Amino acid sequence: MSATSDSLVIARRNLIRMSRIPEMVIFGLIQPVMFVVLFTYVFGGSMNIGGSTNADVYKNFLMAGIFAQTVTFATAGAGAGIADDMHKGLIDRFRSLPMARGAVLTGRTIADLVQTALTLVVLAVVALLVGWRPGSAAPTNFGKVLAAFGLLLLLGYAFTWIGALIGLSVRTPEAATSGGLIWLFPVTFISNAFVDSSQMASWLQPIAEWNPFSATVQACRTLFGDPGVSPSDAWPMAHPVWASVIYSVVIIAIFRTLAVRKYRRAAG
């Protein structure tokens, strides 16, 4: 209970800080909105999804990938924020207080999760405005749509812990931002987010199909009822919802442990 209370206090501190720097929130919203508009109108009509090059089909195929990319790219901001606190000596001040050791990082990741949820709400509205319609390829319902967004937030929270570890491992916020983005590009693009993985080179398909990011995208397409659900014998693609949950929980368990240990050594 004490650790939970400490984490919520730190989360509140970070949310207040975000609200006092509105440009952080605004720029965080602009980037995913740009991705939605650019990918929809630049690539729409040129991508073959399920044998169709119809722009509306690609539009509905794309959104699950854009949503997943948005929640994972929040990792870079989390890492930069923790690196900034380390650089300013704020972490050492927290360390001197009678609080749970993991509360500083847990509070930070909870605050980032709240910001990511707000970004997803705005992004979903924009997606609806440009023509995304859940259930365009298969029946769905409101509960399944909410479940899909829940999986997205779980993935985002899991990747935030990777960002926390990166933020604790570098010396400056700039390095944390760069380090937080470099590995995200292959993770998000070697996946089924923007193209059908069955159209990739034979040696690349297994990498994309066993990618944790791809599992969440596949799960969201299934729950949203969107077109382009990849037919594959790979277990994560055949059971995407379970795969998405398992991947995210394992990532949280591993990287939270590593981040808290790194925090204790770095702050010491």
C-alpha positions as CSV (number, residue, x, y, z in Angstrom):
1,M,0.0,0.0,0.0
2,S,2.8,2.3,0.8
3,A,4.6,1.7,-2.5
4,T,1.3,2.2,-4.4
5,S,0.7,5.5,-2.6
6,D,4.3,6.7,-3.3
7,S,3.9,5.8,-7.0
8,L,0.6,7.7,-7.3
9,V,2.2,10.8,-5.7
10,I,5.1,10.7,-8.2
11,A,2.6,10.1,-11.0
12,R,0.6,13.2,-9.9
13,R,3.8,15.2,-9.8
14,N,4.6,14.2,-13.4
15,L,1.1,14.9,-14.6
16,I,1.2,18.4,-13.1
17,R,4.6,19.0,-14.7
18,M,3.2,17.9,-18.1
19,S,0.2,20.2,-17.7
20,R,2.5,23.2,-17.1
21,I,4.4,22.5,-20.2
22,P,1.5,22.3,-22.7
23,E,3.9,22.2,-25.8
24,M,4.9,18.7,-24.7
25,V,1.4,17.5,-25.0
26,I,0.7,19.4,-28.2
27,F,3.7,18.1,-30.0
28,G,3.0,14.6,-28.7
29,L,-0.4,14.9,-30.4
30,I,0.7,16.4,-33.7
31,Q,3.1,13.6,-34.7
32,P,0.6,10.7,-34.6
33,V,-2.0,12.9,-36.3
34,M,0.5,13.6,-39.1
35,F,1.2,9.9,-39.5
36,V,-2.5,9.2,-39.9
37,V,-3.0,11.9,-42.5
38,L,0.3,11.2,-44.4
39,F,0.0,7.4,-44.5
40,T,-3.7,7.5,-45.4
41,Y,-3.4,9.8,-48.3
42,V,0.1,9.1,-49.6
43,F,0.0,5.3,-49.5
44,G,-3.7,4.7,-49.8
45,G,-4.5,3.2,-53.2
46,S,-1.0,1.9,-53.7
47,M,-0.9,-0.9,-51.1
48,N,-2.3,-4.4,-51.8
49,I,-4.3,-5.6,-48.8
50,G,-6.1,-8.9,-49.3
51,G,-6.0,-8.6,-53.0
52,S,-7.4,-5.0,-53.0
53,T,-5.7,-1.7,-53.7
54,N,-8.8,0.3,-52.6
55,A,-7.8,3.3,-50.6
56,D,-10.6,2.8,-48.1
57,V,-9.4,-0.8,-47.4
58,Y,-5.8,0.4,-46.7
59,K,-7.2,3.2,-44.5
60,N,-9.0,0.7,-42.3
61,F,-6.0,-1.7,-42.4
62,L,-3.6,1.1,-41.4
63,M,-5.2,2.4,-38.2
64,A,-4.3,-0.5,-35.9
65,G,-0.6,0.0,-36.9
66,I,-0.7,3.7,-36.4
67,F,-2.3,3.3,-32.9
68,A,0.4,0.8,-32.0
69,Q,3.2,2.9,-33.3
70,T,1.9,5.9,-31.3
71,V,1.9,4.1,-28.0
72,T,5.4,2.7,-28.6
73,F,6.9,6.0,-29.7
74,A,5.9,7.4,-26.3
75,T,8.9,5.3,-25.0
76,A,11.3,8.0,-26.2
77,G,9.6,10.7,-24.2
78,A,9.6,8.5,-21.0
79,G,13.3,7.9,-21.4
80,A,14.1,11.5,-22.0
81,G,12.0,12.6,-18.9
82,I,13.8,10.2,-16.6
83,A,17.2,11.2,-18.1
84,D,16.3,14.8,-17.5
85,D,15.5,14.2,-13.8
86,M,18.7,12.3,-13.4
87,H,20.7,15.1,-15.1
88,K,19.2,17.7,-12.8
89,G,19.8,15.7,-9.7
90,L,16.1,15.3,-8.9
91,I,16.4,11.5,-8.6
92,D,18.9,12.0,-5.8
93,R,16.4,14.2,-4.0
94,F,13.7,11.5,-4.3
95,R,16.2,9.0,-3.1
96,S,16.7,10.9,0.2
97,L,13.0,10.7,0.9
98,P,11.3,7.9,2.8
99,M,9.6,6.3,-0.2
100,A,9.6,2.9,-2.0
101,R,12.6,2.6,-4.4
102,G,10.5,1.6,-7.4
103,A,7.9,4.4,-6.8
104,V,9.9,7.0,-8.8
105,L,9.9,4.9,-12.0
106,T,6.4,3.5,-11.5
107,G,5.0,6.9,-11.0
108,R,6.7,8.2,-14.1
109,T,5.4,5.3,-16.2
110,I,1.9,5.7,-14.9
111,A,1.9,9.4,-15.8
112,D,3.2,8.5,-19.3
113,L,0.4,5.9,-19.6
114,V,-2.2,8.6,-18.8
115,Q,-0.8,10.9,-21.5
116,T,-0.7,8.0,-24.0
117,A,-4.4,7.3,-23.3
118,L,-5.3,10.9,-24.0
119,T,-3.3,10.8,-27.2
120,L,-5.1,7.6,-28.3
121,V,-8.5,9.3,-27.7
122,V,-7.5,12.2,-30.0
123,L,-6.0,9.9,-32.5
124,A,-9.1,7.7,-32.6
125,V,-11.3,10.8,-33.3
126,V,-8.9,11.9,-36.2
127,A,-9.0,8.3,-37.6
128,L,-12.8,8.4,-37.6
129,L,-12.7,11.8,-39.4
130,V,-10.5,10.4,-42.2
131,G,-12.7,7.4,-42.7
132,W,-11.7,4.6,-40.3
133,R,-14.7,2.5,-39.5
134,P,-14.4,-0.5,-37.0
135,G,-16.2,-3.5,-38.3
136,S,-15.4,-2.7,-42.0
137,A,-14.2,-6.3,-42.6
138,A,-15.6,-8.4,-39.8
139,P,-18.3,-8.0,-37.1
140,T,-17.2,-6.3,-33.9
141,N,-18.8,-4.5,-31.0
142,F,-18.0,-1.8,-28.5
143,G,-16.5,-4.2,-25.9
144,K,-14.1,-5.6,-28.5
145,V,-13.0,-2.1,-29.5
146,L,-12.4,-1.2,-25.9
147,A,-10.4,-4.4,-25.4
148,A,-8.2,-3.5,-28.4
149,F,-7.4,-0.1,-26.9
150,G,-6.7,-1.8,-23.6
151,L,-4.1,-4.0,-25.4
152,L,-2.6,-0.9,-27.0
153,L,-2.2,0.8,-23.6
154,L,-0.7,-2.4,-22.1
155,L,1.9,-2.5,-24.9
156,G,2.6,1.2,-24.5
157,Y,3.1,0.7,-20.7
158,A,5.4,-2.3,-21.3
159,F,7.6,-0.3,-23.8
160,T,7.7,2.6,-21.4
161,W,9.7,0.5,-19.0
162,I,12.2,-0.1,-21.8
163,G,12.4,3.7,-22.2
164,A,12.9,4.0,-18.4
165,L,15.9,1.7,-18.6
166,I,17.3,3.6,-21.5
167,G,16.8,6.9,-19.6
168,L,18.7,5.6,-16.6
169,S,21.5,4.3,-18.8
170,V,22.5,7.5,-20.6
171,R,23.9,10.8,-19.4
172,T,21.7,13.4,-21.2
173,P,18.0,13.7,-22.2
174,E,19.2,14.1,-25.9
175,A,20.9,10.8,-25.8
176,A,17.8,9.2,-24.2
177,T,15.6,10.6,-27.0
178,S,18.0,9.3,-29.7
179,G,18.5,5.9,-28.0
180,G,14.8,5.6,-27.5
181,L,14.0,6.0,-31.2
182,I,16.7,4.1,-32.9
183,W,15.5,0.6,-31.8
184,L,11.8,1.6,-32.3
185,F,12.1,2.0,-36.1
186,P,13.0,-1.6,-36.9
187,V,10.5,-2.9,-34.3
188,T,7.6,-0.9,-35.9
189,F,8.5,-1.2,-39.5
190,I,9.6,-4.9,-39.6
191,S,6.0,-5.8,-38.6
192,N,2.5,-6.0,-40.1
193,A,1.7,-2.4,-39.1
194,F,1.9,-0.8,-42.5
195,V,2.2,-3.7,-44.9
196,D,0.9,-7.2,-45.0
197,S,3.7,-9.4,-43.6
198,S,2.9,-12.1,-46.1
199,Q,4.3,-9.8,-48.8
200,M,7.7,-9.6,-47.2
201,A,10.8,-11.6,-48.1
202,S,10.6,-15.1,-46.9
203,W,13.5,-14.7,-44.4
204,L,11.9,-11.5,-43.0
205,Q,8.4,-12.9,-42.5
206,P,9.2,-15.0,-39.3
207,I,10.8,-11.9,-37.7
208,A,7.8,-9.8,-38.4
209,E,5.3,-12.5,-37.3
210,W,7.1,-13.2,-34.0
211,N,7.6,-9.4,-33.3
212,P,5.6,-8.5,-30.1
213,F,4.6,-5.3,-31.9
214,S,3.0,-7.4,-34.7
215,A,1.0,-9.5,-32.2
216,T,-0.7,-6.4,-30.8
217,V,-1.4,-5.0,-34.3
218,Q,-2.9,-8.3,-35.3
219,A,-5.0,-8.5,-32.1
220,C,-6.3,-5.0,-32.7
221,R,-7.2,-5.7,-36.3
222,T,-9.1,-8.8,-35.2
223,L,-10.9,-7.0,-32.4
224,F,-11.6,-3.9,-34.5
225,G,-12.9,-6.0,-37.4
226,D,-10.4,-4.3,-39.7
227,P,-9.2,-5.8,-43.0
228,G,-5.7,-7.3,-43.4
229,V,-5.6,-9.8,-40.6
230,S,-2.5,-11.8,-41.5
231,P,-3.1,-15.5,-42.3
232,S,-0.2,-17.3,-40.7
233,D,0.7,-20.5,-38.9
234,A,3.0,-18.6,-36.5
235,W,1.5,-18.9,-33.0
236,P,1.5,-15.1,-32.3
237,M,-0.5,-14.5,-35.5
238,A,-2.9,-17.4,-34.9
239,H,-3.5,-16.3,-31.2
240,P,-2.8,-12.6,-31.3
241,V,-4.8,-11.5,-28.2
242,W,-3.1,-14.0,-26.0
243,A,0.3,-13.3,-27.6
244,S,-0.1,-9.6,-27.1
245,V,-1.0,-10.0,-23.4
246,I,1.9,-12.5,-22.8
247,Y,4.5,-10.4,-24.6
248,S,3.5,-7.2,-22.8
249,V,3.5,-8.9,-19.3
250,V,6.9,-10.5,-19.9
251,I,8.4,-7.2,-21.1
252,I,7.1,-5.4,-18.0
253,A,8.4,-8.1,-15.7
254,I,11.9,-8.1,-17.3
255,F,12.4,-4.4,-17.9
256,R,10.8,-3.2,-14.7
257,T,13.2,-5.4,-12.7
258,L,16.2,-4.2,-14.7
259,A,15.1,-0.5,-14.5
260,V,14.6,-0.6,-10.7
261,R,18.0,-2.2,-10.3
262,K,19.6,0.3,-12.6
263,Y,17.9,3.1,-10.7
264,R,19.3,1.9,-7.3
265,R,22.8,1.8,-8.8
266,A,22.6,5.1,-10.8
267,A,21.0,7.0,-7.9
268,G,23.6,5.7,-5.5
